[in-house]
Amino acid sequence: MGNQIQVIRGMHDILPADMPAWNQLEDSYRSLAESYGYQQIRTPILEKSALFSRSIGEVTDIVEKEMYSFIDRNGDSLSLRPENTAGVVRAGLEHGLLNDQQHRLWYCGPMFRHERPQKGRYRQFYQLGAETFGIAGADIEAELIFLATRFWKRLGLEDIDLQINSLGSSESRKQFKQVLVDYFRDNYTSLDADSQRRLETNPLRILDSKNPDMQSVINDAPQLKDNLDQQSADHFFDLMDILDYQGVSYEVNPRLVRGLDYYSHTVFEWVTDTLGAQGTVCGGGRYDGLVEQLGGRANHAAGFSMGCERLISMLVNQKKVKNPDTCDVYLVMRGAHTVRVAHKLAESLRDQMPQLTMLVHAGGGSFKSQMRKADRSGARIALILGESEIEANSVAVKFLREDKQQIDIAQGDLAVSLANML
């Protein structure tokens, strides 16, 4: 056992016992997103590294420290995707989806970041997300917020709060960055090494620092909302007006900047205090400049992504995982020469009853041991096929969860009878 290969640090197996929660999460999101008119898109998990350095930003922690990158046999630098928005934009440009068109898209899949593993933070993690293109107003941002809010309700999750902010236009943000640089230069000795390094390249990210020793200087820093141009302020007011009219509760958090460089105007996060340090379960906003940044014509874009592992933890902790449907039927064989007849009967039932969940016993064993396995399977009914039943062209039906007498049913009538029983 000493040479046994184990899972890579920071990555994890999702075992059969975990799957009911995952299926509940993914199936609920799929049906909800499609009910809003969003279409699914799937992109490769491997992309050219330049895609992420150009979109996320070369001086972000993700690109500088966290990407899984390597040189392939052709000499190209490739990376496992650390997030999916850049890949969706790349796909949209490559396939002509963003030329004077509106699109609402959703996705689900694994992302990769070489971070320090901790509860709720993995090196391979899964995200559900939505991306919209070609829609300029605050109304699409409100729709994204409505969709996510409805998702929490559909899952039955509690203690998730919405925070919003505006980063303004690229021009107002550029002016604000200079104000911020001047302020932090005056407080240079209060900054940690990462923030000192970011001061000239990405000062907005300093506001996102979680270093407790820096919270005082961050709290006293100039606020972006005081430096918005009129158009950006009007856009943010429009969003708040729609949310207020719908009765969506939120908090304006002037320190909310998100961790990726491509955001502009509205940013938002849903946070919880039930998961310890990893309190953000969903985040997004508007990123109008990203399409042009990646080589396309200027286009409007907005979206969000949510961390599946964190939502799964909340589903489990809040006891919101629905029990999966148990097996309907367990088919037991008794006596010699019954296996092939049993499988023929089982396949006939599956033809007639596509929704039936049925386990056919395999691997031999005594009748008594087969019945124990039938009971442990959670099946409601055991079908018993022995030599006498084969001769009579019938099946014995034993009720495992109800106090009813065992009965015999003709094989030709079995599908209709099972449909009535189940």
Contacts in CASP RR format, 6 or more apart in sequence:
PFRMAT RR
TARGET T0000
AUTHOR 0000-0000-0000
METHOD contacts of the structure
MODEL  1
MGNQIQVIRGMHDILPADMPAWNQLEDSYRSLAESYGYQQIRTPILEKSA
LFSRSIGEVTDIVEKEMYSFIDRNGDSLSLRPENTAGVVRAGLEHGLLND
QQHRLWYCGPMFRHERPQKGRYRQFYQLGAETFGIAGADIEAELIFLATR
FWKRLGLEDIDLQINSLGSSESRKQFKQVLVDYFRDNYTSLDADSQRRLE
TNPLRILDSKNPDMQSVINDAPQLKDNLDQQSADHFFDLMDILDYQGVSY
EVNPRLVRGLDYYSHTVFEWVTDTLGAQGTVCGGGRYDGLVEQLGGRANH
AAGFSMGCERLISMLVNQKKVKNPDTCDVYLVMRGAHTVRVAHKLAESLR
DQMPQLTMLVHAGGGSFKSQMRKADRSGARIALILGESEIEANSVAVKFL
REDKQQIDIAQGDLAVSLANML
7 13 0 8 1.000
8 123 0 8 1.000
9 117 0 8 1.000
9 123 0 8 1.000
10 117 0 8 1.000
10 122 0 8 1.000
10 123 0 8 1.000
10 124 0 8 1.000
11 122 0 8 1.000
11 123 0 8 1.000
11 124 0 8 1.000
12 122 0 8 1.000
12 124 0 8 1.000
14 22 0 8 1.000
18 312 0 8 1.000
20 321 0 8 1.000
20 322 0 8 1.000
20 323 0 8 1.000
20 324 0 8 1.000
21 312 0 8 1.000
21 315 0 8 1.000
21 316 0 8 1.000
21 321 0 8 1.000
22 308 0 8 1.000
22 312 0 8 1.000
23 324 0 8 1.000
24 155 0 8 1.000
24 315 0 8 1.000
24 321 0 8 1.000
24 322 0 8 1.000
25 128 0 8 1.000
25 155 0 8 1.000
25 308 0 8 1.000
25 311 0 8 1.000
25 312 0 8 1.000
25 315 0 8 1.000
26 108 0 8 1.000
26 128 0 8 1.000
26 308 0 8 1.000
28 151 0 8 1.000
28 154 0 8 1.000
28 155 0 8 1.000
29 106 0 8 1.000
29 108 0 8 1.000
29 128 0 8 1.000
29 151 0 8 1.000
30 40 0 8 1.000
30 106 0 8 1.000
30 108 0 8 1.000
32 147 0 8 1.000
32 150 0 8 1.000
32 151 0 8 1.000
32 154 0 8 1.000
33 40 0 8 1.000
33 106 0 8 1.000
33 130 0 8 1.000
33 147 0 8 1.000
34 40 0 8 1.000
34 106 0 8 1.000
36 104 0 8 1.000
36 143 0 8 1.000
36 147 0 8 1.000
37 104 0 8 1.000
38 104 0 8 1.000
38 105 0 8 1.000
38 106 0 8 1.000
38 130 0 8 1.000
38 147 0 8 1.000
39 103 0 8 1.000
39 104 0 8 1.000
39 105 0 8 1.000
39 106 0 8 1.000
40 105 0 8 1.000
40 106 0 8 1.000
40 107 0 8 1.000
40 108 0 8 1.000
41 88 0 8 1.000
41 91 0 8 1.000
41 105 0 8 1.000
41 106 0 8 1.000
41 107 0 8 1.000
41 131 0 8 1.000
42 107 0 8 1.000
43 81 0 8 1.000
43 84 0 8 1.000
43 87 0 8 1.000
43 88 0 8 1.000
43 90 0 8 1.000
43 91 0 8 1.000
43 107 0 8 1.000
44 81 0 8 1.000
45 80 0 8 1.000
45 81 0 8 1.000
45 109 0 8 1.000
45 110 0 8 1.000
45 112 0 8 1.000
46 78 0 8 1.000
46 79 0 8 1.000
46 80 0 8 1.000
46 81 0 8 1.000
47 78 0 8 1.000
47 79 0 8 1.000
47 81 0 8 1.000
47 86 0 8 1.000
47 87 0 8 1.000
47 90 0 8 1.000
48 76 0 8 1.000
48 77 0 8 1.000
48 78 0 8 1.000
48 79 0 8 1.000
49 67 0 8 1.000
49 69 0 8 1.000
49 77 0 8 1.000
49 78 0 8 1.000
49 79 0 8 1.000
50 77 0 8 1.000
51 79 0 8 1.000
51 86 0 8 1.000
51 87 0 8 1.000
51 90 0 8 1.000
51 294 0 8 1.000
52 62 0 8 1.000
52 63 0 8 1.000
52 67 0 8 1.000
52 79 0 8 1.000
52 81 0 8 1.000
52 82 0 8 1.000
52 83 0 8 1.000
52 86 0 8 1.000
53 63 0 8 1.000
54 293 0 8 1.000
54 294 0 8 1.000
55 85 0 8 1.000
55 86 0 8 1.000
55 89 0 8 1.000
55 260 0 8 1.000
55 261 0 8 1.000
55 262 0 8 1.000
55 290 0 8 1.000
55 293 0 8 1.000
55 294 0 8 1.000
56 62 0 8 1.000
56 63 0 8 1.000
56 82 0 8 1.000
56 83 0 8 1.000
56 86 0 8 1.000
56 260 0 8 1.000
56 261 0 8 1.000
56 262 0 8 1.000
57 63 0 8 1.000
57 202 0 8 1.000
57 260 0 8 1.000
57 261 0 8 1.000
57 262 0 8 1.000
58 64 0 8 1.000
59 198 0 8 1.000
59 201 0 8 1.000
59 202 0 8 1.000
60 202 0 8 1.000
60 205 0 8 1.000
60 259 0 8 1.000
60 260 0 8 1.000
60 261 0 8 1.000
62 82 0 8 1.000
62 83 0 8 1.000
62 113 0 8 1.000
62 259 0 8 1.000
62 260 0 8 1.000
65 114 0 8 1.000
66 82 0 8 1.000
66 113 0 8 1.000
66 114 0 8 1.000
66 115 0 8 1.000
67 79 0 8 1.000
67 80 0 8 1.000
67 82 0 8 1.000
67 112 0 8 1.000
67 113 0 8 1.000
67 114 0 8 1.000
68 79 0 8 1.000
68 80 0 8 1.000
68 112 0 8 1.000
68 113 0 8 1.000
68 114 0 8 1.000
69 77 0 8 1.000
69 78 0 8 1.000
69 79 0 8 1.000
69 80 0 8 1.000
70 77 0 8 1.000
70 78 0 8 1.000
70 79 0 8 1.000
71 77 0 8 1.000
71 78 0 8 1.000
72 78 0 8 1.000
80 111 0 8 1.000
80 112 0 8 1.000
81 87 0 8 1.000
81 111 0 8 1.000
81 112 0 8 1.000
82 111 0 8 1.000
82 112 0 8 1.000
82 113 0 8 1.000
83 111 0 8 1.000
83 127 0 8 1.000
83 260 0 8 1.000
83 305 0 8 1.000
84 107 0 8 1.000
84 109 0 8 1.000
84 111 0 8 1.000
84 127 0 8 1.000
84 129 0 8 1.000
84 305 0 8 1.000
85 131 0 8 1.000
85 260 0 8 1.000
85 262 0 8 1.000
85 287 0 8 1.000
85 290 0 8 1.000
85 303 0 8 1.000
85 305 0 8 1.000
86 262 0 8 1.000
86 290 0 8 1.000
86 294 0 8 1.000
88 105 0 8 1.000
88 107 0 8 1.000
88 131 0 8 1.000
89 98 0 8 1.000
89 131 0 8 1.000
89 290 0 8 1.000
89 291 0 8 1.000
89 294 0 8 1.000
89 301 0 8 1.000
90 294 0 8 1.000
91 97 0 8 1.000
92 98 0 8 1.000
92 103 0 8 1.000
92 133 0 8 1.000
93 291 0 8 1.000
93 294 0 8 1.000
93 295 0 8 1.000
93 296 0 8 1.000
97 103 0 8 1.000
97 133 0 8 1.000
98 133 0 8 1.000
98 134 0 8 1.000
98 291 0 8 1.000
98 296 0 8 1.000
98 297 0 8 1.000
98 299 0 8 1.000
99 297 0 8 1.000
101 133 0 8 1.000
101 134 0 8 1.000
102 132 0 8 1.000
102 133 0 8 1.000
102 134 0 8 1.000
102 135 0 8 1.000
103 131 0 8 1.000
103 132 0 8 1.000
103 133 0 8 1.000
103 134 0 8 1.000
104 130 0 8 1.000
104 131 0 8 1.000
104 132 0 8 1.000
105 130 0 8 1.000
105 131 0 8 1.000
105 132 0 8 1.000
105 133 0 8 1.000
106 128 0 8 1.000
106 129 0 8 1.000
106 130 0 8 1.000
106 131 0 8 1.000
107 127 0 8 1.000
107 128 0 8 1.000
107 129 0 8 1.000
107 130 0 8 1.000
107 131 0 8 1.000
108 126 0 8 1.000
108 127 0 8 1.000
108 128 0 8 1.000
108 129 0 8 1.000
108 308 0 8 1.000
109 126 0 8 1.000
109 127 0 8 1.000
109 128 0 8 1.000
110 124 0 8 1.000
110 125 0 8 1.000
110 126 0 8 1.000
110 127 0 8 1.000
111 124 0 8 1.000
111 125 0 8 1.000
111 126 0 8 1.000
111 127 0 8 1.000
112 123 0 8 1.000
112 124 0 8 1.000
112 125 0 8 1.000
113 123 0 8 1.000
113 125 0 8 1.000
114 123 0 8 1.000
115 121 0 8 1.000
115 123 0 8 1.000
117 123 0 8 1.000
118 277 0 8 1.000
118 278 0 8 1.000
119 275 0 8 1.000
119 276 0 8 1.000
119 277 0 8 1.000
119 278 0 8 1.000
119 313 0 8 1.000
120 275 0 8 1.000
120 278 0 8 1.000
120 309 0 8 1.000
120 310 0 8 1.000
120 313 0 8 1.000
121 278 0 8 1.000
122 309 0 8 1.000
125 307 0 8 1.000
125 308 0 8 1.000
125 309 0 8 1.000
126 307 0 8 1.000
126 308 0 8 1.000
126 309 0 8 1.000
127 305 0 8 1.000
127 306 0 8 1.000
127 307 0 8 1.000
127 308 0 8 1.000
128 305 0 8 1.000
128 306 0 8 1.000
128 307 0 8 1.000
128 308 0 8 1.000
129 303 0 8 1.000
129 304 0 8 1.000
129 305 0 8 1.000
129 306 0 8 1.000
130 144 0 8 1.000
130 147 0 8 1.000
130 303 0 8 1.000
130 304 0 8 1.000
131 301 0 8 1.000
131 302 0 8 1.000
131 303 0 8 1.000
132 140 0 8 1.000
132 143 0 8 1.000
132 144 0 8 1.000
132 301 0 8 1.000
132 302 0 8 1.000
132 303 0 8 1.000
133 291 0 8 1.000
133 299 0 8 1.000
133 300 0 8 1.000
133 301 0 8 1.000
134 299 0 8 1.000
134 300 0 8 1.000
134 301 0 8 1.000
135 300 0 8 1.000
135 302 0 8 1.000
136 300 0 8 1.000
137 235 0 8 1.000
137 238 0 8 1.000
137 300 0 8 1.000
138 235 0 8 1.000
138 236 0 8 1.000
138 238 0 8 1.000
138 239 0 8 1.000
138 242 0 8 1.000
138 266 0 8 1.000
139 238 0 8 1.000
139 242 0 8 1.000
140 302 0 8 1.000
141 239 0 8 1.000
141 266 0 8 1.000
141 268 0 8 1.000
141 285 0 8 1.000
141 286 0 8 1.000
141 302 0 8 1.000
142 239 0 8 1.000
142 242 0 8 1.000
142 243 0 8 1.000
142 246 0 8 1.000
144 284 0 8 1.000
144 285 0 8 1.000
144 302 0 8 1.000
144 303 0 8 1.000
144 304 0 8 1.000
145 162 0 8 1.000
145 243 0 8 1.000
145 248 0 8 1.000
145 268 0 8 1.000
146 246 0 8 1.000
146 248 0 8 1.000
148 270 0 8 1.000
148 282 0 8 1.000
148 304 0 8 1.000
148 306 0 8 1.000
149 162 0 8 1.000
149 248 0 8 1.000
151 306 0 8 1.000
152 160 0 8 1.000
152 270 0 8 1.000
155 311 0 8 1.000
155 315 0 8 1.000
155 320 0 8 1.000
156 318 0 8 1.000
156 320 0 8 1.000
157 311 0 8 1.000
157 314 0 8 1.000
157 315 0 8 1.000
157 318 0 8 1.000
157 320 0 8 1.000
158 318 0 8 1.000
159 272 0 8 1.000
159 273 0 8 1.000
159 274 0 8 1.000
160 270 0 8 1.000
160 271 0 8 1.000
160 272 0 8 1.000
160 281 0 8 1.000
160 314 0 8 1.000
161 249 0 8 1.000
161 250 0 8 1.000
161 251 0 8 1.000
161 270 0 8 1.000
161 271 0 8 1.000
161 272 0 8 1.000
162 248 0 8 1.000
162 249 0 8 1.000
162 250 0 8 1.000
162 251 0 8 1.000
162 268 0 8 1.000
162 269 0 8 1.000
162 270 0 8 1.000
163 250 0 8 1.000
163 251 0 8 1.000
163 252 0 8 1.000
163 253 0 8 1.000
163 256 0 8 1.000
163 268 0 8 1.000
163 269 0 8 1.000
163 270 0 8 1.000
163 271 0 8 1.000
164 239 0 8 1.000
164 240 0 8 1.000
164 243 0 8 1.000
164 250 0 8 1.000
164 251 0 8 1.000
164 252 0 8 1.000
164 253 0 8 1.000
164 256 0 8 1.000
164 266 0 8 1.000
164 267 0 8 1.000
164 268 0 8 1.000
165 224 0 8 1.000
165 225 0 8 1.000
165 252 0 8 1.000
165 253 0 8 1.000
165 254 0 8 1.000
165 255 0 8 1.000
165 256 0 8 1.000
165 257 0 8 1.000
165 266 0 8 1.000
165 267 0 8 1.000
165 268 0 8 1.000
166 224 0 8 1.000
166 225 0 8 1.000
166 228 0 8 1.000
166 232 0 8 1.000
166 233 0 8 1.000
166 235 0 8 1.000
166 236 0 8 1.000
166 265 0 8 1.000
166 266 0 8 1.000
166 267 0 8 1.000
167 173 0 8 1.000
167 204 0 8 1.000
167 224 0 8 1.000
167 257 0 8 1.000
167 263 0 8 1.000
167 264 0 8 1.000
167 265 0 8 1.000
167 266 0 8 1.000
167 267 0 8 1.000
168 224 0 8 1.000
168 228 0 8 1.000
168 229 0 8 1.000
168 232 0 8 1.000
168 235 0 8 1.000
168 236 0 8 1.000
168 264 0 8 1.000
168 265 0 8 1.000
169 229 0 8 1.000
169 231 0 8 1.000
169 232 0 8 1.000
169 264 0 8 1.000
169 265 0 8 1.000
170 264 0 8 1.000
170 289 0 8 1.000
171 229 0 8 1.000
172 227 0 8 1.000
172 228 0 8 1.000
172 229 0 8 1.000
172 232 0 8 1.000
173 204 0 8 1.000
173 224 0 8 1.000
173 264 0 8 1.000
175 227 0 8 1.000
176 204 0 8 1.000
176 222 0 8 1.000
176 224 0 8 1.000
176 227 0 8 1.000
177 203 0 8 1.000
177 204 0 8 1.000
179 222 0 8 1.000
179 227 0 8 1.000
180 203 0 8 1.000
180 204 0 8 1.000
180 206 0 8 1.000
180 207 0 8 1.000
180 221 0 8 1.000
180 222 0 8 1.000
181 199 0 8 1.000
181 200 0 8 1.000
181 203 0 8 1.000
183 221 0 8 1.000
183 222 0 8 1.000
184 191 0 8 1.000
184 195 0 8 1.000
184 199 0 8 1.000
184 203 0 8 1.000
184 206 0 8 1.000
184 217 0 8 1.000
184 221 0 8 1.000
185 199 0 8 1.000
187 217 0 8 1.000
188 196 0 8 1.000
188 199 0 8 1.000
190 214 0 8 1.000
190 216 0 8 1.000
190 217 0 8 1.000
191 199 0 8 1.000
191 206 0 8 1.000
191 214 0 8 1.000
191 217 0 8 1.000
192 209 0 8 1.000
192 211 0 8 1.000
192 213 0 8 1.000
192 214 0 8 1.000
194 209 0 8 1.000
195 206 0 8 1.000
195 209 0 8 1.000
195 211 0 8 1.000
195 214 0 8 1.000
198 205 0 8 1.000
198 206 0 8 1.000
199 206 0 8 1.000
202 261 0 8 1.000
204 257 0 8 1.000
205 257 0 8 1.000
205 259 0 8 1.000
206 214 0 8 1.000
206 218 0 8 1.000
206 221 0 8 1.000
207 218 0 8 1.000
207 221 0 8 1.000
207 255 0 8 1.000
207 257 0 8 1.000
208 255 0 8 1.000
208 257 0 8 1.000
208 258 0 8 1.000
208 259 0 8 1.000
209 218 0 8 1.000
218 255 0 8 1.000
219 255 0 8 1.000
223 254 0 8 1.000
224 254 0 8 1.000
224 257 0 8 1.000
225 233 0 8 1.000
225 252 0 8 1.000
225 254 0 8 1.000
228 236 0 8 1.000
232 265 0 8 1.000
235 265 0 8 1.000
235 266 0 8 1.000
236 265 0 8 1.000
236 266 0 8 1.000
239 266 0 8 1.000
240 250 0 8 1.000
240 252 0 8 1.000
243 250 0 8 1.000
250 268 0 8 1.000
253 269 0 8 1.000
256 267 0 8 1.000
256 268 0 8 1.000
256 269 0 8 1.000
257 263 0 8 1.000
257 267 0 8 1.000
258 267 0 8 1.000
258 269 0 8 1.000
258 283 0 8 1.000
258 284 0 8 1.000
258 285 0 8 1.000
260 287 0 8 1.000
262 287 0 8 1.000
262 289 0 8 1.000
262 290 0 8 1.000
262 293 0 8 1.000
263 284 0 8 1.000
263 285 0 8 1.000
263 286 0 8 1.000
263 287 0 8 1.000
264 286 0 8 1.000
264 287 0 8 1.000
264 288 0 8 1.000
264 289 0 8 1.000
265 285 0 8 1.000
265 286 0 8 1.000
265 288 0 8 1.000
266 285 0 8 1.000
266 286 0 8 1.000
266 302 0 8 1.000
267 283 0 8 1.000
267 284 0 8 1.000
267 285 0 8 1.000
267 286 0 8 1.000
268 283 0 8 1.000
268 284 0 8 1.000
268 285 0 8 1.000
268 304 0 8 1.000
269 280 0 8 1.000
269 282 0 8 1.000
269 283 0 8 1.000
269 284 0 8 1.000
270 280 0 8 1.000
270 281 0 8 1.000
270 282 0 8 1.000
270 283 0 8 1.000
270 306 0 8 1.000
271 279 0 8 1.000
271 280 0 8 1.000
271 281 0 8 1.000
272 279 0 8 1.000
272 281 0 8 1.000
272 314 0 8 1.000
273 279 0 8 1.000
274 314 0 8 1.000
274 317 0 8 1.000
274 318 0 8 1.000
275 281 0 8 1.000
275 310 0 8 1.000
275 313 0 8 1.000
275 314 0 8 1.000
278 310 0 8 1.000
279 310 0 8 1.000
280 310 0 8 1.000
281 306 0 8 1.000
281 307 0 8 1.000
281 310 0 8 1.000
281 311 0 8 1.000
281 314 0 8 1.000
282 304 0 8 1.000
282 305 0 8 1.000
282 306 0 8 1.000
282 307 0 8 1.000
283 304 0 8 1.000
283 305 0 8 1.000
283 306 0 8 1.000
284 302 0 8 1.000
284 303 0 8 1.000
284 304 0 8 1.000
284 305 0 8 1.000
285 302 0 8 1.000
285 303 0 8 1.000
285 304 0 8 1.000
286 300 0 8 1.000
286 301 0 8 1.000
286 302 0 8 1.000
286 303 0 8 1.000
287 301 0 8 1.000
287 302 0 8 1.000
287 303 0 8 1.000
288 298 0 8 1.000
288 299 0 8 1.000
288 300 0 8 1.000
288 301 0 8 1.000
289 298 0 8 1.000
289 299 0 8 1.000
289 301 0 8 1.000
290 301 0 8 1.000
291 297 0 8 1.000
291 298 0 8 1.000
291 299 0 8 1.000
291 301 0 8 1.000
292 298 0 8 1.000
292 299 0 8 1.000
314 320 0 8 1.000
315 321 0 8 1.000
325 357 0 8 1.000
326 357 0 8 1.000
326 377 0 8 1.000
326 378 0 8 1.000
326 379 0 8 1.000
326 380 0 8 1.000
327 357 0 8 1.000
327 358 0 8 1.000
327 359 0 8 1.000
327 377 0 8 1.000
327 378 0 8 1.000
327 379 0 8 1.000
327 380 0 8 1.000
328 356 0 8 1.000
328 357 0 8 1.000
328 358 0 8 1.000
328 379 0 8 1.000
328 380 0 8 1.000
328 381 0 8 1.000
328 418 0 8 1.000
328 422 0 8 1.000
329 349 0 8 1.000
329 356 0 8 1.000
329 357 0 8 1.000
329 358 0 8 1.000
329 359 0 8 1.000
329 379 0 8 1.000
329 380 0 8 1.000
329 381 0 8 1.000
329 382 0 8 1.000
329 383 0 8 1.000
329 418 0 8 1.000
330 358 0 8 1.000
330 359 0 8 1.000
330 361 0 8 1.000
330 373 0 8 1.000
330 374 0 8 1.000
330 377 0 8 1.000
330 378 0 8 1.000
330 379 0 8 1.000
330 381 0 8 1.000
330 382 0 8 1.000
330 383 0 8 1.000
330 400 0 8 1.000
331 342 0 8 1.000
331 345 0 8 1.000
331 346 0 8 1.000
331 358 0 8 1.000
331 359 0 8 1.000
331 360 0 8 1.000
331 361 0 8 1.000
331 382 0 8 1.000
331 383 0 8 1.000
331 385 0 8 1.000
332 361 0 8 1.000
332 367 0 8 1.000
332 370 0 8 1.000
332 371 0 8 1.000
332 374 0 8 1.000
332 382 0 8 1.000
332 383 0 8 1.000
332 384 0 8 1.000
332 385 0 8 1.000
333 339 0 8 1.000
333 342 0 8 1.000
333 361 0 8 1.000
333 364 0 8 1.000
333 370 0 8 1.000
333 385 0 8 1.000
333 386 0 8 1.000
334 367 0 8 1.000
334 370 0 8 1.000
334 384 0 8 1.000
334 385 0 8 1.000
334 386 0 8 1.000
334 387 0 8 1.000
335 367 0 8 1.000
335 386 0 8 1.000
335 387 0 8 1.000
336 387 0 8 1.000
337 387 0 8 1.000
338 385 0 8 1.000
338 386 0 8 1.000
338 387 0 8 1.000
338 390 0 8 1.000
341 385 0 8 1.000
341 390 0 8 1.000
342 360 0 8 1.000
342 361 0 8 1.000
342 385 0 8 1.000
343 360 0 8 1.000
345 383 0 8 1.000
345 385 0 8 1.000
345 395 0 8 1.000
345 411 0 8 1.000
345 414 0 8 1.000
346 358 0 8 1.000
346 360 0 8 1.000
348 415 0 8 1.000
349 356 0 8 1.000
349 358 0 8 1.000
349 414 0 8 1.000
349 415 0 8 1.000
349 418 0 8 1.000
350 356 0 8 1.000
350 358 0 8 1.000
352 415 0 8 1.000
353 415 0 8 1.000
353 418 0 8 1.000
353 419 0 8 1.000
356 418 0 8 1.000
356 422 0 8 1.000
359 374 0 8 1.000
359 377 0 8 1.000
359 379 0 8 1.000
361 370 0 8 1.000
361 373 0 8 1.000
361 374 0 8 1.000
364 370 0 8 1.000
371 382 0 8 1.000
374 382 0 8 1.000
374 400 0 8 1.000
375 400 0 8 1.000
378 400 0 8 1.000
378 401 0 8 1.000
379 400 0 8 1.000
380 399 0 8 1.000
380 400 0 8 1.000
380 401 0 8 1.000
380 402 0 8 1.000
380 421 0 8 1.000
380 422 0 8 1.000
381 397 0 8 1.000
381 398 0 8 1.000
381 399 0 8 1.000
381 400 0 8 1.000
381 418 0 8 1.000
381 421 0 8 1.000
381 422 0 8 1.000
382 397 0 8 1.000
382 398 0 8 1.000
382 400 0 8 1.000
383 395 0 8 1.000
383 396 0 8 1.000
383 397 0 8 1.000
383 398 0 8 1.000
383 414 0 8 1.000
384 395 0 8 1.000
384 396 0 8 1.000
384 397 0 8 1.000
384 398 0 8 1.000
385 395 0 8 1.000
385 396 0 8 1.000
386 396 0 8 1.000
389 395 0 8 1.000
389 396 0 8 1.000
389 408 0 8 1.000
392 408 0 8 1.000
393 410 0 8 1.000
393 411 0 8 1.000
393 412 0 8 1.000
394 408 0 8 1.000
394 409 0 8 1.000
394 410 0 8 1.000
394 411 0 8 1.000
395 408 0 8 1.000
395 409 0 8 1.000
395 411 0 8 1.000
395 414 0 8 1.000
396 406 0 8 1.000
396 407 0 8 1.000
396 408 0 8 1.000
397 406 0 8 1.000
397 407 0 8 1.000
397 408 0 8 1.000
397 409 0 8 1.000
397 417 0 8 1.000
397 421 0 8 1.000
398 406 0 8 1.000
399 406 0 8 1.000
409 417 0 8 1.000
END
